[in-house]
């Protein structure tokens, strides 16, 4: 009977991963070589609020905390395994005081006070994301999208490390 508890935990973890993959994206971390470039492209200023949608293990948040003086860095994750990895990283990261990891669906977040949004989501999700955030984003706020672009808005800038790397798109609202 005790074997049922670990089995239930594994099933719950797998179900949250399936749900995350279905609703936004499977857990695919941003390549390490692109993290610094994504943070730089975002142009995060001192005191700004940054959201990472589907933050996974928190790589972007912790990289931004190390590279910038952002006021708040908030990650949203609905898959249990990456959420717990990010939460554990927060415990041991020297730059984690400004980082918050929320077990929450980012579709229900308030984007009215955010300065920078970072995402690495599936192409089929980008139109829905755009419909949700475009009316809420304040003038001058930025969206940095790793690999996939918005369909209804032209990027201000596109960055690629080299021919084989994934593009990073910068949008300004």
C-alpha positions as CSV (number, residue, x, y, z in Angstrom):
1,X,0.0,0.0,0.0
2,X,2.9,2.4,0.7
3,X,3.9,2.1,-3.0
4,X,0.8,4.0,-3.9
5,X,1.9,7.3,-2.4
6,X,5.0,7.7,-4.7
7,X,2.9,6.5,-7.6
8,X,0.3,9.1,-6.9
9,X,3.0,11.8,-6.7
10,X,4.5,10.8,-10.0
11,X,1.0,10.8,-11.6
12,X,0.3,14.3,-10.3
13,X,3.6,15.6,-11.5
14,X,3.1,14.1,-14.9
15,X,-0.5,15.5,-15.1
16,X,0.7,19.0,-14.3
17,X,3.4,18.6,-17.0
18,X,0.8,17.5,-19.6
19,X,-1.4,20.4,-18.6
20,X,1.4,22.9,-18.9
21,X,2.4,21.5,-22.3
22,X,-1.2,21.7,-23.5
23,X,-2.0,25.2,-22.2
24,X,1.2,27.0,-22.9
25,X,4.4,24.9,-23.6
26,X,6.2,21.8,-22.5
27,X,9.2,22.4,-20.3
28,X,12.0,23.4,-22.6
29,X,14.6,25.6,-21.0
30,X,16.1,28.6,-22.7
31,X,19.6,27.7,-24.0
32,X,22.2,29.0,-21.6
33,X,24.1,30.8,-24.4
34,X,20.9,32.8,-25.1
35,X,20.0,33.8,-21.5
36,X,22.4,36.8,-21.3
37,X,21.3,38.0,-24.7
38,X,17.6,37.8,-23.8
39,X,18.2,39.7,-20.6
40,X,20.2,42.4,-22.4
41,X,17.6,42.6,-25.2
42,X,14.9,43.2,-22.6
43,X,16.7,46.4,-21.4
44,X,15.6,45.8,-17.8
45,X,16.1,49.0,-15.7
46,X,16.5,49.5,-12.0
47,X,13.2,49.0,-10.1
48,X,11.3,47.5,-13.1
49,X,8.9,44.5,-12.7
50,X,9.6,41.5,-14.8
51,X,7.3,38.5,-15.5
52,X,8.5,35.2,-16.8
53,X,5.6,33.3,-18.2
54,X,6.0,29.5,-17.8
55,X,9.3,30.1,-15.9
56,X,10.2,26.5,-15.7
57,X,13.3,26.1,-13.5
58,X,13.7,29.9,-13.3
59,X,16.8,30.3,-15.4
60,X,15.7,33.6,-17.0
61,X,14.7,35.1,-13.6
62,X,17.9,34.2,-11.9
63,X,20.0,35.4,-14.8
64,X,18.1,38.7,-14.8
65,X,18.5,39.0,-11.0
66,X,22.3,38.6,-11.5
67,X,22.6,40.9,-14.5
68,X,20.2,43.7,-13.6
69,X,18.7,45.8,-10.7
70,X,15.1,44.9,-11.5
71,X,12.7,45.6,-8.7
72,X,10.7,42.4,-8.8
73,X,11.2,39.3,-10.9
74,X,8.1,37.1,-10.9
75,X,7.9,33.7,-12.5
76,X,4.6,31.8,-13.2
77,X,4.7,28.0,-13.5
78,X,1.9,25.4,-13.4
79,X,4.0,22.3,-13.8
80,X,5.1,20.9,-10.4
81,X,8.5,19.5,-11.3
82,X,10.0,22.7,-12.8
83,X,8.2,24.8,-10.1
84,X,9.9,22.8,-7.4
85,X,13.3,23.1,-9.1
86,X,12.9,26.9,-9.4
87,X,11.8,27.1,-5.8
88,X,14.8,25.1,-4.7
89,X,17.1,27.2,-6.8
90,X,15.7,30.3,-5.1
91,X,16.7,28.8,-1.7
92,X,20.3,28.6,-2.8
93,X,20.7,31.5,-5.1
94,X,22.6,34.6,-3.8
95,X,20.5,36.9,-6.0
96,X,17.1,35.5,-5.1
97,X,15.7,38.2,-2.8
98,X,13.9,39.9,-5.7
99,X,12.7,36.6,-7.3
100,X,9.3,35.2,-6.7
101,X,8.1,31.9,-8.1
102,X,4.3,31.5,-8.3
103,X,2.5,28.2,-8.8
104,X,-0.1,30.1,-10.9
105,X,-1.5,30.2,-14.4
106,X,-0.1,33.3,-16.1
107,X,-3.3,33.8,-18.1
108,X,-4.9,35.0,-14.9
109,X,-2.0,37.4,-14.0
110,X,-2.4,41.2,-14.0
111,X,-0.1,42.8,-16.6
112,X,-1.0,46.4,-15.9
113,X,2.1,47.2,-13.8
114,X,4.6,45.0,-15.5
115,X,7.5,46.5,-17.4
116,X,9.0,43.4,-19.1
117,X,7.5,40.1,-20.0
118,X,9.6,37.2,-21.0
119,X,8.2,34.0,-22.6
120,X,9.2,30.8,-24.4
121,X,5.8,29.5,-25.4
122,X,4.4,27.5,-28.3
123,X,3.4,29.3,-31.6
124,X,-0.2,28.3,-31.1
125,X,-0.3,30.1,-27.7
126,X,1.2,33.4,-28.9
127,X,-2.1,34.8,-30.4
128,X,-3.9,34.1,-27.1
129,X,-1.1,35.7,-25.1
130,X,-1.2,38.7,-27.3
131,X,-5.0,39.1,-26.9
132,X,-4.6,39.0,-23.1
133,X,-1.5,41.2,-22.6
134,X,-1.8,43.8,-25.4
135,X,-4.7,45.7,-23.7
136,X,-3.1,45.5,-20.3
137,X,0.5,46.5,-21.1
138,X,1.4,50.0,-20.2
139,X,3.1,52.2,-22.8
140,X,6.8,51.4,-23.2
141,X,6.5,47.9,-21.7
142,X,8.4,45.2,-23.4
143,X,7.8,41.6,-24.4
144,X,10.8,39.4,-25.1
145,X,9.8,36.1,-26.8
146,X,12.3,33.3,-27.3
147,X,11.9,31.5,-30.6
148,X,8.3,32.5,-31.5
149,X,6.9,35.8,-32.6
150,X,3.5,37.5,-32.1
151,X,1.3,37.4,-35.1
152,X,-0.3,40.8,-34.9
153,X,2.6,43.0,-34.0
154,X,6.0,43.6,-35.7
155,X,9.0,43.1,-33.5
156,X,11.1,46.1,-32.7
157,X,14.2,44.0,-32.8
158,X,15.2,40.4,-33.6
159,X,18.5,38.9,-32.3
160,X,20.2,35.7,-33.2
161,X,23.6,34.5,-31.8
162,X,24.4,32.8,-35.2
163,X,22.7,31.1,-38.1
164,X,21.8,28.0,-36.0
165,X,20.5,29.7,-32.9
166,X,16.9,30.5,-32.1
167,X,15.7,34.1,-32.6
168,X,14.8,36.3,-29.7
169,X,12.1,38.9,-30.5
170,X,11.7,42.2,-28.7
171,X,8.3,43.9,-28.8
172,X,7.4,47.3,-27.3
173,X,3.8,48.3,-26.4
